[in-house]
């Protein structure tokens, strides 16, 4: 058996396909480039949910239903959210979501989507000594998330965040999606399955890495020499954050999708200068990695430009994984429902390699 289940097919899915050799991502028959920046998040949620829930409403009605769910979740968690504020922002969000009903219906799914958009801004505001802002049920999902964070949401920033949520909505059978499907296969409810996905996403080898990209960029800027800083990190056995991927052997297509979004925000002087610096670092890193690890193809991954985009729209780096989860939750839910529909429990075998007891005749 391959370590880490490499190349083991564990599910048939209609949801997404990751072509690691060609650098393509397909989501229910659509290329990522067709969706990112063109489809709204609510439209992609409906695309992913189609066939897994009865009486799925139209795109417009679904956007409204997600807005209603944000209001419902805010009212539900408001009495307890101050108690979650001392936790780190990711743990606080996860704990807040654990109180949601553990059903399998569309209302349960929409509450899970709403909860991540509601809890993250509320916890960030409490951490700054500010009062949480209630949702606006009539606002679009990404715009309302930013409004709950800072009190306002410019159309440009709202569109950028919406494009991000679309870009990361699903990505094959990654660690968090597999964890979600394992729990869903037991016929546990959606909340239980999504909490499993959240646990897997927290790790730095999965969704927990975008924040350190900002730390890396800041450290390189302070050093004044990107190439020297990168060579030193590699010499000390450190990972270069935002580069390399378990599946992609070419450039991660999501990196290009998010880079295009950041470039659209480049008229803002701070974002434009940050992007220019990041592009310089990116080229230096690719060259250093090419020389240091000639046997491997290590390219830019989604985390590099995720960091720039989320910084530009106003999220602090400690909340980047929360926002990643806010986009990915739609894919998790769809995978959970797809797995539940099979009626099969995921139960792989292990090979025992420990000591064997003496058998008495």
C-alpha positions in Angstrom: 0.0 0.0 0.0 1.3 3.5 -0.8 2.0 5.7 2.1 -0.7 8.3 2.6 -3.1 6.3 0.3 -1.3 7.8 -2.8 -3.1 6.8 -6.0 -5.8 4.8 -4.1 -9.2 5.5 -5.5 -11.6 5.8 -2.5 -14.7 7.3 -4.1 -16.5 7.9 -7.3 -17.6 11.6 -7.5 -19.4 14.0 -9.8 -18.1 17.0 -7.9 -14.6 17.8 -8.9 -11.6 16.5 -10.7 -8.0 17.5 -10.1 -5.6 17.0 -13.0 -2.2 17.2 -11.4 -0.2 16.6 -14.5 -2.1 19.1 -16.7 -2.8 21.7 -14.0 -6.5 21.7 -14.5 -9.4 21.8 -12.0 -12.9 20.8 -13.1 -15.9 21.4 -10.9 -19.1 19.6 -12.0 -18.2 19.9 -15.7 -16.9 23.5 -15.5 -13.3 24.6 -15.5 -12.1 26.7 -12.7 -11.4 29.6 -15.0 -15.0 29.5 -16.3 -16.2 29.8 -12.7 -13.7 32.1 -10.9 -14.7 35.7 -11.1 -17.7 34.9 -13.2 -20.0 32.9 -11.0 -21.2 34.1 -7.7 -20.6 31.9 -4.6 -24.3 31.2 -4.2 -24.4 29.9 -7.9 -21.6 27.6 -7.2 -23.2 26.3 -4.0 -26.3 25.5 -6.0 -24.1 23.8 -8.7 -22.5 21.6 -6.0 -25.7 20.9 -4.2 -27.7 19.9 -7.3 -29.1 16.4 -6.9 -28.2 16.1 -3.2 -31.1 18.1 -1.7 -34.8 18.1 -2.6 -36.5 21.3 -3.8 -33.2 23.2 -4.3 -34.3 26.8 -5.0 -33.1 29.1 -7.8 -29.8 31.0 -7.5 -31.6 34.2 -6.3 -33.7 32.3 -3.8 -30.7 30.4 -2.6 -28.7 33.6 -2.0 -31.7 34.9 0.0 -31.9 31.6 2.0 -28.2 31.8 2.8 -28.8 35.4 4.1 -31.7 34.2 6.3 -29.4 31.4 7.6 -26.7 34.0 8.6 -29.3 35.9 10.6 -30.5 32.6 12.3 -26.9 31.6 13.1 -26.1 35.0 14.5 -29.1 34.9 16.8 -28.2 31.4 17.9 -24.5 32.0 18.7 -24.7 35.6 20.0 -25.2 34.6 23.6 -22.1 32.4 23.6 -19.7 34.0 21.2 -18.0 36.2 23.9 -17.0 32.9 25.6 -15.3 31.7 22.5 -13.3 34.9 21.9 -10.3 33.8 24.2 -9.7 30.8 21.9 -7.6 31.1 18.8 -9.8 32.3 15.9 -10.1 28.9 14.2 -10.9 27.0 17.4 -13.5 29.6 18.3 -15.2 29.2 14.9 -15.2 25.4 15.2 -16.6 25.5 18.7 -19.3 27.8 17.7 -20.3 25.6 14.8 -20.5 22.5 17.1 -23.8 23.9 18.6 -25.6 23.8 15.3 -28.2 21.0 14.7 -26.8 17.8 13.2 -29.3 17.1 10.5 -29.0 16.3 6.8 -31.4 18.8 5.2 -30.9 21.9 3.1 -31.5 24.1 6.1 -28.8 22.3 8.0 -26.4 22.8 5.1 -27.1 26.5 4.8 -26.6 27.1 8.5 -23.1 25.5 8.1 -22.3 27.8 5.2 -23.6 30.8 7.2 -21.9 29.9 10.4 -18.3 30.4 9.1 -19.2 33.7 7.6 -20.8 34.9 10.8 -18.5 33.5 13.5 -15.1 34.7 12.0 -16.0 38.4 11.8 -17.7 38.3 15.2 -14.7 36.7 16.9 -12.3 39.1 15.2 -14.3 42.1 16.3 -14.5 40.8 19.9 -10.7 40.3 19.8 -10.4 44.0 18.9 -12.7 45.0 21.7 -15.6 45.8 19.3 -19.2 44.6 19.2 -20.1 42.0 16.6 -22.1 43.3 13.7 -25.4 41.6 12.9 -25.8 40.1 9.4 -27.9 41.7 6.6 -30.1 39.0 5.2 -30.5 40.9 1.9 -26.7 41.3 1.2 -24.6 39.0 -0.9 -22.7 36.4 1.1 -19.1 37.7 0.6 -20.1 41.3 0.9 -22.0 40.7 4.2 -19.0 38.8 5.5 -16.8 41.9 4.9 -19.5 44.2 6.3 -19.7 42.2 9.5 -15.9 42.4 9.7 -15.3 46.1 9.2 -18.7 47.8 9.1 -18.5 48.4 5.3 -17.8 46.4 2.2 -16.8 48.0 -1.1 -18.1 46.3 -4.2 -14.6 45.6 -5.4 -13.5 43.9 -2.2 -16.7 42.0 -2.0 -16.3 40.7 -5.5 -12.7 39.7 -4.8 -13.7 37.7 -1.7 -16.6 36.1 -3.6 -14.1 35.0 -6.3 -11.9 33.5 -3.6 -14.8 31.5 -2.1 -15.6 30.2 -5.6 -12.0 29.3 -6.3 -11.5 27.1 -3.2 -15.1 25.6 -3.0 -13.9 22.1 -3.9 -10.7 20.3 -4.8 -11.0 16.6 -5.2 -10.4 14.1 -2.3 -8.1 16.2 -0.2 -7.5 15.4 3.4 -10.4 17.5 4.8 -12.8 16.3 2.2 -11.8 12.7 2.8 -12.2 13.2 6.6 -15.7 14.7 5.9 -16.7 11.7 3.8 -15.5 9.2 6.4 -17.7 10.7 9.0 -20.6 11.1 6.6 -20.3 7.4 5.7 -21.3 6.5 9.2 -24.6 8.4 8.6 -23.7 11.0 11.1 -25.2 14.4 10.4 -23.7 17.2 8.4 -22.4 19.2 11.4 -20.4 16.1 12.6 -19.0 15.6 9.1 -18.1 19.3 8.6 -16.4 19.4 12.0 -14.2 16.6 10.9 -13.3 18.5 7.8 -12.5 21.6 9.9 -10.1 19.5 12.0 -8.2 18.3 9.0 -8.0 21.7 7.4 -6.4 23.2 10.5 -3.0 21.5 9.8 -0.2 23.4 8.1 0.2 20.7 5.5 -3.4 21.5 4.3 -5.3 24.7 4.8 -3.3 26.0 7.7 -0.5 27.4 5.5 -1.7 30.7 4.0 -0.9 32.8 7.1 2.8 31.8 7.1 3.1 33.1 3.5 2.5 36.6 4.9 5.1 36.0 7.6 7.5 34.8 4.9 6.9 37.9 2.7 7.4 40.2 5.6 10.7 38.5 6.6 12.0 38.6 3.1 11.1 42.3 2.8 12.9 43.0 6.1 16.0 41.1 4.9 16.3 42.9 1.7 17.5 39.9 -0.3 14.9 37.3 -1.4 17.3 34.9 -2.9 19.6 34.8 0.1 16.7 34.4 2.5 15.2 31.6 0.6 18.5 29.7 0.2 19.1 30.0 3.9 15.6 28.6 4.7 16.1 25.6 2.4 19.6 25.0 3.8 18.0 24.7 7.2 15.4 22.2 6.0 12.5 24.7 6.1 9.5 24.6 3.8 9.0 27.5 1.4 5.4 28.4 2.1 3.1 28.8 -0.9 5.1 26.4 -3.1 4.7 22.7 -3.9 1.6 20.5 -3.9 0.7 16.9 -3.2 -1.1 16.5 -6.5 0.0 19.3 -8.9 3.3 18.7 -10.7 2.7 22.0 -12.6 1.5 25.4 -11.5 -1.7 25.2 -9.3 -4.5 26.7 -11.5 -6.0 28.3 -8.5 -2.9 30.4 -8.0 -3.4 32.0 -11.4 -7.1 32.6 -10.7 -6.4 34.3 -7.4 -3.5 36.3 -8.8 -5.8 37.7 -11.4 -8.2 38.8 -8.7 -5.4 40.5 -6.7 -4.2 42.3 -9.9 -7.8 43.7 -10.4 -7.4 45.2 -6.9 -4.0 46.6 -7.9 -5.3 50.1 -8.4 -5.2 50.4 -4.6 -1.6 51.5 -4.1 -0.8 49.3 -1.2 -2.2 46.1 -2.9 -0.4 46.9 -6.1 3.0 47.4 -4.4 2.4 44.2 -2.4 1.6 42.2 -5.5 4.7 43.5 -7.3 6.9 42.5 -4.4 5.2 39.1 -4.1 5.8 38.5 -7.8 9.5 39.2 -7.3 9.6 36.8 -4.4 7.7 34.1 -6.4 10.2 34.2 -9.2 13.1 34.1 -6.8 11.6 31.1 -5.0 10.9 29.2 -8.2 14.5 29.6 -9.3 16.0 28.7 -5.9 13.8 25.6 -5.6 14.7 24.6 -9.2 18.4 24.6 -8.3 18.1 23.2 -4.8 15.6 20.4 -5.7 16.2 19.6 -9.4 14.6 16.2 -9.1 11.2 17.7 -8.2 8.8 20.1 -9.9 7.9 22.5 -7.2 5.5 25.2 -8.4 3.4 28.0 -6.9 0.3 26.7 -5.1 -3.0 28.3 -4.0 -1.7 29.4 -0.7 0.7 32.0 -2.1 -2.0 34.3 -3.7 -4.6 33.3 -1.1 -2.5 35.2 1.4 -2.3 38.3 -0.8 -6.0 38.3 -1.6 -7.2 37.8 2.0 -4.8 40.4 3.3 -6.0 42.9 0.6 -9.7 42.4 1.6 -8.9 43.0 5.3 -8.5 39.7 7.1 -5.6 39.3 9.5 -3.4 36.3 8.8 -4.6 34.4 11.8 -8.0 34.2 10.2 -6.9 33.0 6.7 -7.7 29.3 7.4 -11.2 30.4 8.6 -11.9 32.1 5.3 -10.5 29.1 3.4 -13.0 27.0 5.3 -15.8 29.4 4.5 -15.3 28.7 0.8 -14.6 24.9 1.1 -17.6 24.2 3.3 -19.9 24.0 0.3 -17.7 21.2 -1.2 -17.6 19.4 2.1 -21.3 19.4 2.3 -21.8 18.1 -1.2 -19.3 15.3 -0.7 -20.9 14.4 2.6 -24.3 14.1 0.9 -22.8 12.2 -2.0 -21.2 9.7 0.4 -24.3 9.3 2.4 -26.2 8.4 -0.7 -24.0 5.4 -1.3 -25.1 3.8 1.9 -21.6 2.4 2.4 -19.4 2.8 5.4 -15.8 3.7 4.6 -13.8 1.0 6.3 -10.3 0.4 4.8 -8.0 -2.4 6.0 -4.6 -2.0 7.7 -1.7 -4.3 7.6 -0.4 -5.3 11.1 3.4 -4.9 11.4 3.8 -5.1 15.2 5.1 -7.9 17.4 3.2 -11.3 17.3 2.4 -13.0 20.6 3.6 -16.6 21.2 0.7 -19.0 20.6 0.3 -21.8 23.2 -0.6 -25.0 21.6 
